[in-house]
């Protein structure tokens, strides 16, 4: 049983928002890691707007992500994704969930570093497989052996995801718990973990 923090949550949230300024909290990680679900929860806890880059891309192009992949290929899709993310990042503070391949683009990483704080939701292969197998709209997994594809993506992408500002292991637990761990990690990263409780400042 974890002891409750000495400072009330809203106080640490206010301090976190103060340190964040106009930057965005940007979730990165593989498909199935829970970037959208946890991102929405974190946004709600901080009273910030939430944006999903895939949804933005679909509204800009008026096509679904699988349709874009099919018609234009991954290279064109990544170029569009980069433009959309760069535009979205100009409007912080907010919480932004990105597609699994977005952070692999060096210019996108640079833009995220300049305008945001990146959070890698790190997931184990079995958890990802269990989640992605429930959805049939994953263009990169249209394969006879999706597990092998995911393993290859993990090998390629995890070293790059590891350069994110904050890494939070995710697992099959309540969204509220993972979101709270993300906020703790962000507080630690931004130097607001130790807030003097009200009333003790002058003692």
N, C-alpha and C positions, 0 to 999 in steps of 0.2 A: 504494500500500500504506500503510494507516494505521499509525502507530506505536501500540503498546499503551499504555494509560494507565499512569502510574507506580504507581497504587494498584491492588491486586488487586480484581476486580469485587465480591467479596463484601463488601469494606470499604465501597465506595461504596454498595452496596445497603443495608447496615446503616445508613449515615448517611442515606440517602434515606428509609428506613422511619422513622428517628428524627424527621426533619423532617415526615414525613407525619402522624405521630401517629395519631389516630382517623379521619382523613379517608379518603375513597375516591378512587381514580384513576378518572375517569369518561371513557369514550370517546364522542365525538360525531362526527357526519359523515353523509354520505349513504349510502343502501343500496349495498352493494357495495364500500365503502371498506375493509372488512376489520376492522371494530371487534371482532367476536367472535373471529376468528382471532388477531389481534394481541393483543387483550385477554387471551385464554387464555394466550398465550405470556408476556406481561408478568407475569401472575399467577403462573405457574409459576416464572419467574426470581426473583420476590420472595417466593415461598412464601406468597402471599396467596390467599384464596378468590376465585373468579371467578363473577360473576352476570351473566346476560343478561336485560335487562328484558323483552324479548319473551317469553322462556321463563317468567319469573315471572308475566307477565300471563296466559299460556296456562294455567299451573297454577292460578292464582287463579280464572279464569273458566271453566276446563274447556272452553275453545273455542280454536281456532287464531286467529291474528291476522287472516287473510283472512275467517274466519267472523264475527269480531267486527265487522270493517269492513262486511261485507255486511248483517249483521243490525241493527247500531246506528248505522252511519255513522261518519265520521271524528271528528266533534266528541265523541261519547260515548266513542269509543276513546281520544282524547287525554286526556279527564278521568280515565279509568281508569288510563291510562299514568302520568299525573301522580301519582295516589295511590300507585301501586305504587312508583314511583321515590322518592318522599318517604319511604315506609316503609323501603325498602332502604337509603337513605342514613343511616339511624339506626344502622346496624350496622357501621361501618367499623372498622379499615381493610380494604379489599377492592378488587377491580378490577371495575368495572361497565361493561357495554356497553349503550348506549341505542339506541332506534330512531331512524331518521333525522329524524323530526319532533319528538322529545321536547324538544330544546334550543330549539325555536322558542317554547315556552311560557315566558313571563316568570317565572312562579312556580317552574317547574322549574329554570330558569337560576339563580334566586336561591337555591334549595335546594342546587343543585350548588355554587354559589360558597361557601355557608356550610358545607357538609359535605364538600367534595371539591376536587380539582384536575382541571380539565377539559382533555382532550387532543383536539384536532381532527385526525383523519386526513384530510388534504386530498388528493383524487384528481382526476385529469384525466377528462374526459368519456369518452374512448375506453376507458380502463381500466374505468370503471364500467359502460359498455355491454357490454363483453366479459364481465364477471362477472355482471351481472344477467340477461343473456339466457339464462344457463344455468339459471336458476330461474324457475319459473312461479308462485311464491307471493307476488308483490309486488303488493298491492292497488292501489297508486298507478300502476302501470305497465300496468294493463289498458286499453290504448289502442291505436289503430291506428298511432300514431307514438311509441313509448316514448322514442326519442331526444329528441324535442321536449319530452316531459314532463320528462325528466331535465335538459335544458337550462334549462327554466323553474324547476325546483326548485333548480338551482345558482344561478340569478340571485336567487331569493328567499332562499335559506338561507345562501349563502356569506358574505354580510356579517354575519349573526348568528353563524355558526360562528366567524368571525374574532375574536369577542370571547372565545373560550376562552382559558384561561391559557397553553396551549402549542399550537403548530401543528406538526405533523410531516407533511411531504409523503410520500405513500405511492405505491408503484409496483409493477410486477410483479417482485418480488425475493423472496428467501427470508424467511419470517416472522421468523426469528431476527434477520435484519439490521434489519428495520423495528422490531422490538421493542427491539433494542439502541439504536436511534436515539431511540425514545420515552424510554427510561431516561436517556439522555444529556440529552435536552431537559428531563426532569423534574428531574434533578440541577441543571441550570443554573437552572431556574425557582426551585427551593427553596434555592439557594445552597449546594449541596454538590458543585459541580463541582471545586472545588480542595480536595482533602483532602491534608493533609501525609502523605506516605508514612511508615510506621512506621520509626523509626530516624533520621529526619531532623529530628524535632521539636526536638531539643536541640542540633543542630549549629550 
